[in-house]
C-alpha cells in the first residue's frame, strides 16, 4: 500500500486530464449533451483578427481619401485648379508617408498656405482636416 503511494502507476496507465474533459477534448460531450469544440474559440479569434484587419484597411483608405480631399481644398485656397490641383493633392497624399500621424501632412499644407499668404487659422485647418476625415470614412464605408 505504501509502495503504491510512493510510486504511482506509470503515466501511460493514468488518464490524461484532457481526456473526457469537454473543455479540452474536442470529441467529448458537454454534460447537457451537445459537443463542445475549441474551434468556436479559434473561429472567434479569426473573426476578430479579420475585423481588425478590415478596420485598419478602412482607416488607411480613409486617411488617403482625406488627404486627397484636403489637397484639393488647399489647392483651391492657394489658387490652383485642374491638373495643378490634382497634382498638388497627390503631393499631399505622398507627404503622409514621411512619418506616422497627421503632423507631416499638416506641416506641408500649412507651409504652402503661409507661402501664399492665405489668411486662415491653424485651428480652422485642423478642424477641416477632422471634418474631411469623417467625410472620407463615410465615403469609404458607403463604397463610394
Secondary structure, 3 states (H helix, E strand, C coil): CHHHHHCCCCHHHCCCCCCCCCCCCCCCECCCCCECCCHHHHHHHHHHHHHHHHHHHHHHHHHHHHHHHHHHHHHHHCCCCHHHHHHHHHHHHHHCCCCCCCHHHHHHHHHHHHHCCCCCCHHHHHHHHHHHHHHHHHHHHHCC
